[in-house]
Amino acid sequence: MLKIAFHPIYRHHVPESHRFPMEKYELLPQQLLHEGTCDQDNFFEPKKPNDKHILAVHTPEYYYDLVNLTLDQRAARKIGFPLSRNLIKREVIIADGTIKASEFAVQYGIAMNISGGTHHAFTDRGEAFCLLHDQAIAARYLQSNSLAKKILIVDLDVHQGNGTAEIFENDTSVFTFSMHGKNNYPFKKEQSDLDIALENNTDDTTYLELLKATLPKLIDKEQPDFIYYLCGVDVIASDKLGQLSLSIEGCKARDRFVLEQCKLNQIPVMCSMGGGYSPDIKIIVDAHANTFRLAQDIFF
């Protein structure tokens, strides 16, 4: 059964003029239920994880400054959300959603988090709507509980996973692969184990050819026993924070290829949704929903 982490706190209140589309976290599960892709049994509600799992990735100074709301103003501004106790609670619950979804992925082959993909969170700071790195926290959890040894992170959000690269910079047990817009944020890139930087307006054909030439070889070479997939839909042409030109169908073909590779190689995969900033919320929700539709079709 496809298991999906969702909690009402994911839909966090932000100022009306804020560019982050929080409403997608309410609309996406509604859409999946309405169309019959999922039923209530597919969803589970994460809780607050033990601090030790977060501290396996983030420094105590940074984490407790978040929890106590004592982060300095400059560091808080880089995060991009007004800090509050409810926001911090949201972030730790998202991390638990990814931890528990990772366990479900080991059991069922795949699991998802309606939120997550917070790949701009570093060991000691947050940036760009990312406070705690959910996939890094869950990766450490799997390894510390002997549920995985070699992990591959496939990050296909339009923005480079700079926090991911920094966290696992000197760790050969986690291979970081980021395929992103060359001219997108972050403007100072970190160095992943493999970075593919794409030119502006890269289309479906070019994107898919590159992905298909890269991912199977990477899996064969690294032999991971678990994959994290960050499947941001900010690669599509209408996205206001991306500079690529994929169609919704091209984005769906991307997801299909990644998930089919995981299934073919019998590697459990956990999917965090990542970004999506098209002006029309219906486009964001439909593009995200495709990932869940494909998971059901391919794995179940």
N, C-alpha and C positions, 0 to 999 in steps of 0.2 A: 504493500500500500504506500502511495505517495504521502509523506508526512511533511507538513508545512508549518513553520513557526509563524505565529501571528499573535499580537497583543494589542488591545485598543490604545495603549500608550504610544504605539508607533505613530499615530496621528497626533503629533504634538502641535500645540498652538504656536504660530509665529505671526509677526505683524502682517497685516493684510498686503502690504507692498513687497513682502519678502519674495525673492525669486525661487526659493525652494518649494516644490509642489507637494507639500505634506498631504494633501487630500488624496494622493494616489494610494496611500497606505490603507485608506478606508474603501476607496472605489475598487481596487484590484481584487480583494477577496470577495466583494459583492458581485463583481463580474464573473469570477470563477464559479461561484455558487449559482448565479442566475442562469448561466449557460450550461450547467451540468458537468463542467470539467472536473469539479470537486464537489464533495459534500462535507458536512460538518465534521465527519470522522477523519477527514484529511488534515484538519488543523489541530495544532496543540498550542497551549499557552505557556511560553517560557516564564521563568521567574528570575529573581536576583541570584547570580552565581556566587560561589565562594570567592572572596577577594583574592585568594591565592592563585586562581586561574588567570585573573587580570594582571597580577603582579609577576607572573611568569613572562610577561611581554613588556609591560609598562613600568617605568620607574616609580617607586613609592612616592617620591616628591611630587611628580606630576599627577599621579592618580589621586592622592589625598588632597592636593590643591583643588582638583575638580570636585571631589566629594564635599569638601568644606567650603567650596566657592571662594577660595582664596587665590585663584589664579590671577596673575598680574594682568592689567588691562590690555597691554600689547598682545600678550599670548591669547587672551580671550577674544580679541578682535579678529585674530587669524582664523579662529574656529568658524565665525560667521553666523552663529546663533546667539541670541541673548542667553547667558548662562542662568540656570535655575535648578533647584533640587529636582524638579520633575524631568528636566532635560537629562540630568545625570542618571536618574533612575531609568529613563528610556534607554540610554546608551548601554547600561549594564544588562538590561533585559534583552536588548538586541544581541549582545554578545552571548548570553545564555541560549538564545534561540539558535544561534549558529553552532554552539557546543552540542546541544541536544540534537539538532538536525544532522550533525556529523555522525553521532551515534546511530541515528536512524538510517543514514546512508550506508554505514557498515552493514546494517541488518537487511536493508531492502535494495541496495544498489544506488539509490539516489534519494536526496531530501533537499528541501528548499527553505529559505527564509524570505518572507515577504519584504523584509528590510535588509539591512547589512550591506556589505561591500564598502566598508569604511577604510579605504586603502590609502587615504592621506593622513592617517594617524601614525605618528612616529612613536618610538619608545618613550620619549620625554616631552611630546607636544602634540597638539592637534592642529589641523588645518582644514579649510574648505569643507565645512559641514561634517567633518570626521573627528570624533573625540577619542574613541577606543577602537582598536583594530580587531574587528570581530573574527575574521578568518585566521589571523595570527594567533589570537587567544585560543581558538578552537583547535588549530594545528598543534599547538603546544599541549593542549589537553589530550588529544589523540595519542601523541607520542609518549606522554608521561603515563598514560594508562595502557600502553602496549597495544593500541588499536591501529597504529600505523607507524612505519619506520621512515619511508621515503615519500615525501609529499611534493606534489606539483601544483603550483598556483597558476592558473590560466586567467589572466586579467585582460578582458576585452572591452572594458570601459574605454570611452574616448580619451580619458585622461590617464597619464602614466601613474602606476601604483608606486608612487615615490616612498610612501611610508612602508609598504611591503618590502621594497628593495633595501631600505635602511635596516629594518628589523632583522632581516635574514641575510644581511650582507656577508657575514663570515660563517654561515651555517650551510654546510653541504647536504644536510638532511632535508632541506626545503629548497626546491628549485623555483625561482621566480621568473615568470614569462609575462611580459606586458607588451601588448600591441595597441598602439595609441596614436592620436594625432600629433604630428611633429611640432606644430605651432600652438598647441593647446596648453592650458595650465597643466602642470606646473612649468613655469618658464625656465626654472633651473631644475633639470631632471636629475634624479639619482641613477645609479647603475644597477639594473636588474641583472639576473644571470643571463637573460636574453631579452633585449628590447628591439621591437620593430616599430620605427617611427614612420608614420604615414603622411604623405603630402596632403595639403588641403584638397577637398573635393574628391578624395578617393572613392571610387564607385564600387558597386556590388562585385563586378567581375574581378577587378584588381584585388580587392580585399579578400575574397573567397579563395582566389588562386594562391595568395600568400599564405593564408591560414592552412589550406590543404597541403601546401608544400612543406609546412613547418611542423604542425602538431603531431602527425603520426611519427615522424622521425624523432621528435623530442620524447614522445612516450617510449619509443623503442630504445632510445639511448639512455634515458634516465630510469626507466623501469619503476615508476612510482606505484605505491600500493594504495594511494588515496589522492584524489584531485579536488581542489577547490576551484570553482568556476565563478568568476565575477562577470556577470552578464549584463552590464549596463546597456541601456538602449539609447544612450546619448550619441551613438554613432550614426543615427539616421539624419537625413538631410535637413529636416525641419527643426532640429535641436538648436536652441539659441545659445548654448554653451559649447557646442561642438563645431568642428569645421570639416567633417567628412560628409559624404553624400550617399550613404546607403539608403535603400528603400526599406520599408517595413518588411517586405518579402526577403530582401537581402539579409536583414538582421535575423529573420526567422531561419533562413538557410544557414547562417553562422551558428545559431544555437543547435540546429539539427545536427550539423557536422560534429560539433564538440560532444554533444550527448551520445551520438552514435559511436564515436571513438571510445568513449568511456565504456559503453555497453559492449562493444566489440572486444575490448581488452579486459573486460570484467574488473574494471577499477571503480570502486565506489566514488561517487561525485556529490559534492554539496554545493548548491548554488545560492549565492547572495545576489540581490537584485542590482545594486549599484545605481548609477545615475540615469536620469531621463528628464529633459528640460524643454520639450517642445511646447510652444505656446498653447496648443490644443491638448487639454488633459486626456481627451479620448484617445489620442494617438499614443501617449505615454502608456496608458492602461492597456491598450490593445497590444502594443509591442511587448510589454512585460508578460501579458497573459499568454502570448505565443510560447514563451519558455515553459510555462506550466502545462500547456496543451501538448507540447512535444514530449515532455517528461512522461506524461501519462501514456502517450502513443508508443514511445520507444521502450519504456521499461515495464509497462503493465498491460 
